[in-house]
């Protein structure tokens, strides 16, 4: 569907409206203390040094120290935009981003929420009550950050839905009331708990549909010990040199988060909740055409699989049709020419993202990376992927955002 051309004060704009579907924000860990419920502050004080140590270990595993230090040179102040309003506005304006969708942080700048309440929300070795406390702390702070620029920030509430369904529903309603209107982040992996095809989650899908709160999973979490060895060995540096560990991880990381879509599509979640919105974020998008092809083949070859039972009669469409109607891709880390994949994935499905302030994203070379990713696309296609698709997904007012885009947006001439 073509994006309606934007005008500002009656004049056709020569700049694009850009919405980043993937940005991150979070406090330095010690500063979350003031946002943690008082009864959990002793536990916070005890857990803080362990969190800092664990994060450093992950940084060393995922971000080679000398390369990471070189990347940060000259950008130290702008990186504080991970939690500082003024610096963040400078970065967004410099990148030409009118609106950003804000996830919790994971590794960069040591600013993940406490008690494992970041976008992975693991289940093993976690106290559910404390993880809820960590999510409350982050959501409170994020609501404050969003309130400083509400027209330009879509905050996502961290909701550890695996533990308590009724509490999750209450927290989703509260998030909407508190200005976190971008939707929610849920764990992409469920461990030994019921997967997302289980009917216990129906109240969550229902409230998200009713409140127009998109659901998000962020790529990255995995059974990390399978790739890099036990955490104790990682922390102590006593493990073997596992050559190829990073290559294996990068080759499979999308799989762990894409499973949520697989389970929900086959369970008929999007059949029962046709207006439910779901976004899977980061991890490139080149995997999607084959993923959709596989799902559709399994749907159409069901006569040959009759001995396995009926697994499609509750679905009225092919899996790829549900995907194109209900699912969007927060396409951070796009490779040159990836925009052309919209032809096979679906023109409405790709929403560009910068991934600020993570080093694997486009910042601080955002506009150059945008142009490379969108190579060969028409003006309408670029407009859709840079902002138009996100406008529809998040129900934004493009006309209201036009003056911002006219001031900071990337010039169309750079793309064509």
Steps between C-alpha positions, in 0.01 A plus 500: 500500500664831396575752773312827463750775405575725796454873484607770743310828494351400166833427333600151386792394718841416355594304813393161633316438825717254695383284789753270663334173595794399718674725751610429856506691825577423861656644810845427629423204726555670836249773412213255467498477880276804541242341269495163675224447757652564846437144619728368224788744547704271726475232235600760241811596698599135528441426131664812353866387510404165346312677220794730427742208491272292278449789258876552471537133418241526226667812363828313475330210323291700256701820458873449457641746753748687280257529208225618734728760659602629156136525391413713803783750449360847448144386570517454876270793574244410234490144633364640826184559298423145611357670808543876456211687335699788351774284350242261364321782320829603339552147370147462367512838326843421356374166368189657351275286721166664577368221726674209671370174646687445826602157628693437821873472455691178503877543503622841387590749773408265787138615516280192510203495740555319832405144589508371142218726384655599166370389161612139552316455836653155564323239710784282627642593840265798524272608785171598328414756768836671456474495121165674531663754733770562240244549224305743719816701563588522132144579391474782757823656382418453132164672546692801633737499201210475255314785672787736416432458127168315469450579131836346413526196727306177506593320819460124532408354838692191611239239592625158620181330383619147572447522875153637574233566237268712713785718620623535142159624385491757781851620418419536130203721586715702740772545239250646255366735767853612588590598146687189383283484190749325272392164639676231698814286489455133588759224548594338168584173676287321759730233642301230677185713518210470251575627150296769327259255336352429845151644560609637838642801314170590331417777753831666409434484127148630562600803707778590257254489211237699689745771609692504169821411682739326258696204635876490440775244531861603456752268339811418703408259779604138455619202707826689526693224677463276194708747301744649750515244780379516861464848647750420777763419239415814305532715811823342615658463157579137578304343216645362177546711188174422322589597146200585289275561801403845380442377146270225626314747722452755221381228263230382737406799716195593292357151546450536874288813472317406180354198681249731669350583159503135393309390808249786488422460130443124521297539820257729321577796727476741206186321380329563834649848543513639146601851606782390730833657404835328540852622421821298496798729521864497385697211358474602133212392278655270242369195686133591456424389140618143566326501839165592340553252218557220751186585697288509185638168375409339832150647460444388141650152536263408782326228290830312492529547876148385593637217709639769733153638568313814404709808565352752254119494515497775762686731260321690225816625326850391414761573770663762277168684476480530879859618503441771242184617675609491864880487520759768433879493493694755701778495244811622676836382367381500139763401245544695176206433272288329768215737424437303180384209716173685542401351165500146642423568866224755447518876434339591833714272716839675520554780753854641500683539834829655612565286811650803682711480716615149413819470292354243262243756383526787254595781740717713470487451120125474482411692188775336296379158615140593417591582143689171453217293648242665274703472180286446193166584663245747370413814694177339624685188616763703687230713662319187616802323648651808666180616663170436327463138609573596860246783482230243422625239746521740796199706392696825479394832348732558203369852442585594857851363453555672164653820646756290690586304186526824301758624749718192557402226254746365242485669161331289234767590248753289692301186419417546132 
